[in-house]
Amino acid sequence: MTTIDRDILRLALPSIVSNITVPLLGLCDVTIMGHIGGASSIGAIAVGSMIFNVMYWLFVFLRMSTSGLTAQAYGGRRWEEARAIRRRGLLSALAVGGAMVVLQVPLRWLTFWLFQADGEVAVFCKPYYDICIWGAPAVLGGYVLMGWFVGMQNTHYPMAIAIGQNVVNIALSLLLVVGFGMGIRGLAVGTLVAQWGGFLAALALAPSCLSLRGVKEAVREIPGVKGSFGLVRLEGVLFLRTLCLVSVNLYFTSAGAAQGALILAANTLLMQFFMVYSYMMDGFANAGEALAGRYLGAADGVMLRLTVRRLFGWGVAVALLFTVVYWLCGASLLHLFTTDAAVVLVAQDYLPWAVLIPVAGLGAFVWDGIFIGTTLSRGMLLSCFIAAVAFFALWLLFSPSLHNHALWLALLVYLAVRGLVQTVYWKNR
C-alpha cells in the first residue's frame, strides 16, 4: 500500500465512523418516544428532526468552504492564515445561527407550514422546536470547526466529538424522558446539551492543531475583514449549489408521496441503500477535501493528480462492492428494513434502480471532495444545476408513462450527470 493510500484511509475511516453515528441517534430518539409516547409523539420527532436537518443542510457550505481553504493553507504551511480562516468561518456561523434564534417564531411558522405539521403533531413538535432552535449557533459553529479539522488533516477529532455527542445525547435523553418524565422536551434538552457540548469541545481542541506548528492563540483577537469578502463569495456559490441539491431531494420525496402511501414507503426503504452507500463514500470525499486542498496549497501538481487517481481507485472498489451486495442481498435487506409484505413487494419492483446507485453516484461523491478541497465552487454549482435540470426534465417527460420508474431514472441520471460535468470541468479548468 502506497503512502497516499495510507493517507486516504487515515482520513476516510474516522469520517466513516462519524457518519455511521448519525442515523443511530435518530433511531434512538424514535425508539424512546415509541415506548413512552404515541403516534403523535413519534410523528413530532420525525417532523422536528426533518425541519432541523433541512434548515442546517442549507448552511453546510460553512463546513465545505472552511475545509477547502484550510487544507490549502495547510499545504502551503500558512498557519496564521489557517487560524484566520477558522475565525472568519466561526464569525459567519455564529451570525447566521444567532439570526435563526432571533427569528425563531417566523421560522417556526414557515417550516411547520412547509412540512405540513398540524394537529397533534404540531402540538408535540412545538416544544421540541422551541428548545432545539437554541442550538443553531452551536450546530453551525460545529460545521465550521469540523471542516477546519478536516482541512488540518485531522478526522480523528471529529470522530471523537461525534461519538461523544451521541453518547451524551442518548444518555441524557433517557434520563430526562424515562427518569424525569419530561417526554419530548427531555429529548430536545438532551439534543441541545449535546450540541453545545460538542461545539465547546471542538472549540477547546482547535488550538492543539496549531500549537504543534508553533502558532499561539490570541484569545482577544477580533476576526478582521481581510479576506472575508472572498470567503462570502465562495460561501454564496456553495449555498446556491446546496439549494439545487435540496430541491431535488425534497421533490423526490414529494413526487413519491403523490403516488400513494405504498410508493412513498417503498421509495423510503430504497433510499436507505443510497444513505448507507453515502456514509461510506462521504468518508473518501472528506479525504479528498483534505488531500486535494493540501497539495494544491503546496503547489504540488504531481501529488494532486496522484491523489485524484487513487481516490477514484478506492471509489471504484467501494462502488463495485456495494453494487454486488445490493444485487445479491437487496431483497433480504428490504425484509430487514420492514415486515410489511406489501411494501416489500412494491419496493422489489424498483430494486434494480437502487442497485445502480453506487455506480451512478461514484463520480459525484469523489469529485465533490476534490472540488471542495480545491475550492472549485463554480464547477460544483454548474454540475448540480445541470444535473437538477436533467432530473426535472426527465421526470416531466417520462412520468406519465413510467410513473415511479421515471422518478428513479431521473435520480440516477441526476447523480451521473453531476459526476460527468465535474469530470469535464476538471479537465478544462
Secondary structure as UniProt FT lines:
FT   HELIX           3..36
FT   HELIX           39..57
FT   TURN            58..60
FT   HELIX           61..75
FT   TURN            76..77
FT   HELIX           79..102
FT   HELIX           104..114
FT   TURN            115..116
FT   HELIX           119..132
FT   HELIX           133..135
FT   HELIX           136..151
FT   TURN            152..153
FT   HELIX           156..174
FT   HELIX           175..179
FT   HELIX           184..211
FT   TURN            212..214
FT   TURN            219..220
FT   TURN            226..227
FT   HELIX           228..257
FT   TURN            258..259
FT   HELIX           261..297
FT   TURN            298..299
FT   HELIX           301..337
FT   HELIX           341..355
FT   HELIX           357..373
FT   TURN            374..375
FT   HELIX           377..402
FT   HELIX           404..427
//
